[in-house]
């Protein structure tokens, strides 16, 4: 039965309505911060869950199950008054009439907050967009997990050397945290997990290539961290290619800008992100796919629309190009905006957003991580790895997720194994583009 | 890239080759039992994991994640010598040439063991096959989980009473353990979980119907167990309809044999199973979709082919219609056949299969289960529920699965919640038949 009578019905309220588009880090913190404010809150998201993106790579590499790194949004807002979640895609906004448009109807707002996050940036390379594996959503991680495991199941079936090479080679594009962490996790699969599973394959034939356009890894972190990450990855025999861009990919050959090619069935695209821009935002308020905002995260030129998180660019003296597109900025902008909206409605004045850098970190396999502290101090190794684990463990939503993740990590640490190796989304890239599969 | 050079290459061995089709309970125990036998073992399965089917209903109802109730098959056989797993579908067998045929080529065998299990039996009702949700595979469980959660996300969006009814009603067909356990788990979602998630819905409107063709529930268990299960389900306000058959379903209306109809978007089909018969088995050796075997699980009329588990029917004085299609029979037949094959190759004689009934049990929500012991004793309630939990927990594959399942159960028990509520396989039944989705 086709449902013909769906509509975005939200009960009328005496309170002003804040519509939040997106339940990522920014939207989640904003909505939580508005719990006791005199507003009606409507949150819209295409998924019914919040994704803890920093651990997606562990889902993709069989370390964690998707349910441990995501939290059902309705559960988070259990008990909130005058709060409404709707699982729906937003088509466009009409700022002149203060309305958002969705496939099942329109909804008016008093305040609109765009917290739609970011998506993979393929820089207009359409072949790469259709054939490569991005890592921005839970389903992307499951698609990649299935692809990796299927590759080896097929590799034991082929008699052709070039087919086997294509199946056992992995190319990761982008030397930021995601690229480095995926490459490290693939190295662990190669060293500790897959050789037991596939005794008939020679894992010296498994190549992991990490391609980065600039001259170093982890460009947003200290040069110490970049050098350390490179050293760690080289211990896994990762082939690190710097100062090179990927120009094309036909599903079999990766073409670099110097004419080199690499054979692989699996190109993992972590080369960049772009804002998940919604139609209808005035062009004068955007830069690329992101939205220009002031110190209160107000969209330039529109009174009652805000943008927070990866989608927003706020430039100031300290950050002339805007803040980094990371979880901490999103979380802090969400919290600041919640306080500002509540203050505003209570007749008080706004406070500008000030980013408190809590440092950054990345992990590259067991016992190996790098940490940059905001004090300028940086270190690597076992202590960095322990810190990485505890910070991520405590940032997960809910006690169950923390416990299940902890059990998985402890078990993996003791056994050198990764437990989540089911192929549950049989993946045929010739039929479905990995970025579009839902 | 299309892979053109795939083939079922298995190294030649001096030892006789045993090909096992299926890594369910029967095939798994057989292969484990052959670890030290003088044979080469080749296991084929369409999935890379073993499914613990008795807990599929918990995946479907958000209680457990799929990775905790399934085990990667390669992991199970880690360290086995002359053992080969291949993820491939078997098209047919040719018993005259002792060959199996697959989409990527043929494979000869000395001994063939068919352990393909069972699938849902729709009794030729094609509309029901296309529109209803069976519960025999991990992907079925995830499809049903997505359907259940999507239903409620849509129910808050509809203004139409009949659409809302169809979304909030669930019809379970079949009063065996699967039907009873699904109905019980839906009752728990209704009582403890969903009302917190959807405060805008009235859960008095959520109807759970359980339809059974005979005059009682749990027909293979004691009448005590059947009556107790009925009482437990009625506490959840489950509408139990006995002595009725479902004749048709159009995706919206369920048609019963007395002309009654029930409106629902979700028909869960647990009304019966049939053998997963492979093409090429001589017709004279089959009965319905199952294979007739003797006391050694040899296929009638063929020397070197065996069938074990749900696919096999072995009739004797104690079981004139064959043994029940349950895990224990499959496990015991797999173990017996392993010992017989090993003995046979060592020049010793065969021992006939004798089923040791270990009793049966079913659970209906927290603190509620029924247990029939082989002594003829039966009981229900909290103790039965504790026994049910520990038996299932210890039967799961691997320490990680046991721990993660235990954490989930403990957490659910303490919080009255179910943690795994992600919609990760957005399900559109109008496009895909739930039984065919992979």
Interface residues (C-beta under 8 A of the other chain):
Chain A: X1 X2 X3 X4 X5 X6 X7 X8 X9 X11 X47 X48 X49 X65 X66 X67 X68 X70 X72 X74 X75 X78 X79 X84 X86 X87 X88 X104 X138 X139 X142 X149 X150 X153 X154 X156 X157 X158 X159 X160 X163 X166 X167 X196 X197 X198 X200 X251 X252 X265 X398 X399 X400 X401 X403 X404 X407 X408 X411 X417 X419 X420 X421 X422 X423 X424 X425 X426 X430 X438
Chain B: X1 X2 X3 X4 X5 X6 X7 X8 X9 X11 X47 X48 X49 X65 X66 X67 X68 X70 X72 X74 X75 X78 X79 X84 X86 X87 X88 X104 X138 X139 X142 X149 X150 X153 X154 X156 X157 X158 X159 X160 X163 X166 X167 X196 X197 X198 X200 X251 X252 X265 X398 X399 X400 X401 X403 X404 X407 X408 X411 X417 X419 X420 X421 X422 X423 X424 X425 X426 X430 X438
